[in-house]
Amino acid sequence: MPDLSTALRRVEEHALPLENARAQAVYGMPSAVNHLLILNAEARPGRGTVLLLREAIGY
């Protein structure tokens, strides 16, 4: 994502609707954005790892 506001908009407009449909089908209740990981900077570069996968692995 080019910037934080674009990334947050994608969470609300793309990821949440998909997760909401899944939660409705499985649990019969809606989902919400409750936890977000935002990495601004690292005090010691190389200590954090984020994996972005190109395939669905489930929740």
HELIX and SHEET records of a PDB file:
HELIX    1   1 LEU A    4  ARG A   10  1                                   7    
HELIX    2   2 VAL A   11  ALA A   15  3                                   5    
HELIX    3   3 LEU A   16  TYR A   27  1                                  12    
END                                                                             
